């Protein structure tokens, strides 16, 4: 049985945390606070997004930790992209939907 807090599998959060730590090796130099946020973002993103990805792509339970690691690794790049898409939708939803 996997360790869980309501709504979060700790194994996925740890895999995302590891991905966030590895991401520090290729992100431009960061302050300690920015580095903490990068790792935290990786862990939280992996904890909440991995189940969606696993379900959508019908991955086995053995693949979910790998997916969590990858999400943690790229979370610092994904989050700004998602926010940018949200801004585009907010300013012109019809054009966004057409594209």
N, C-alpha and C positions, 0 to 999 in steps of 0.2 A: 504494500500500500504506500502510495506516495504521500509525502508530507504536504499538507495543504492548509492555507488560511482561507477563509471564505472567499471563493472566487479566484484564488491564485494558487497555482502549483509551484511550490518552492523550487523544484528542480528546473522548471522553465526559467524562473527568475534568476537562478544561479547561472544557467547557461547564457542568458542574456547579459548578466553581469560580466561573465568571462569575455563575451564578445565585445562589451564596452571597454574592458581593460585592453584587449588586443587593439581596438580601434585607436587607442591613445598613441600607438606606435606610428600611425600614419597621419594623424591630425596635426595641423600646425601647432607650434608650441602654445600651451594653454596655461592659464593660472591654475593654482590648486583648486579653486572653486569651480572653474570651468571643467577641469578634469573630473572632479566629483560629479558634476552635472552630466557629463558625457557618460560616465559609468552608470549613474542612476537612471538616466534616460534609456540606456540599453536594457537594463534589468526590468524596468517598468513596461517598456514597449514589448519586450519579449513575453512578459507575464500575461499581458492582455491581448496582444495581437497573434501570438502563436496559435492559440486554440482556433482562431478564425481561419488562419492559413492552413492548419492541419485539416480542419473540416472541409474547406473549399477544395483543396487538392487531394483530399482523401488519403492523407499520409498515415502510415502505421504509427503506433506509439513509439517505435524505435526511431522514427524520423523526426519526432517532435522536438527532441533536444537539439538536434542539428539545426532545425529551422529556428529555434529560439536563439541559438548562438549567432546565426547569420543575421537575424533581426537585431540582436544586440550590437552586432558589429556595424551595421549600416544605419542604425536608428538616428544618429546625429545628422545624417544626410537626408533621411526620409522625412523627418518631422518638418524641416523647413519647406520641403517640396509639397507636403500635404497642406501646409499653411498657405503657400502660394496658390495652390489650386483652389483652396477655400476663398481666398481673396478674389480670384478671377470669377468664381461663381457668384460671389456677393455683388461685384460691380456690374456683371452682365450675364445673368443666368441663361438667357436664351442662346447667346453665342456659345457659352460653355457647353450646353447640352448638344448643340448642333455639331460641335467638334468632337 
